[in-house]
Amino acid sequence: MGVRVGIWPIMRNFIRSDKERISSITALQEFGPFANDNLTFGEICSRGRNPPYEMLKALASIGAIAKSELMRAGDLDEAAANRHRDKFVLRVFNELPEGSDTRTVLTNLFINYGLDPSDIRDERKLGELLELSRFRMQVRAVAEKTKYSLSDLLVVPQECLPSQLVQEAIRRHGQKRPKRPASDLNDRYLVSFAPYVDRIYVDRRTMEDVRRSRQKSDVYEALFVNVDQKRRYTDLIE
């Protein structure tokens, strides 16, 4: 950080003050919008749309599961879990697009998530569309913060980016964690820098995710070759 090291005490207090929100994000990060991501878009569209009272029951069920995850995985107390459950359910409700049938609703939903209509085909699985949506939203965020145009950035395939491959490896092959503290979110983003730096250190749990990923392919082995388990960055000095 060089001469900017003085900013750390300020940032540390900021991060700590926002810990509850980060804990809620981490706890719900595996909470997907679909019960079965392996269904194809065509299969889910063939089902009829629920009437309003069934949608309200579904939202109540989502809220109950979200609260349980916030208290179990995020280690939030009941009052905090209730607050973030309400925010989460309200966000789900507000993101429901207009449409008289399932196909229209889902198509509008994925378009809102950043996909083009040409991306949304009947044979594509919901999990695949969600993964592409996540990437497109990240690309849009980059375009807003840099000099690059969105059209230029969208030309780059997701599978060509080392950071995306790292995230994919951790999601697919990492441990299923009953507890997901706020630090997990930071660690997963931190390890994404592995292909771009000489050395990087992570905690014990993230290192286990890395070890499992390394065993799955030579590509993952190469991406994680410079990752070490250390308690602090000074331990990297030999």
Summary of the structure (lengths in Angstrom):
residues: 238
radius of gyration: 20.1
end to end distance: 20.1
largest distance: 64.4
contacts: 622
relative contact order: 0.10
helix: 66%
strand: 3%
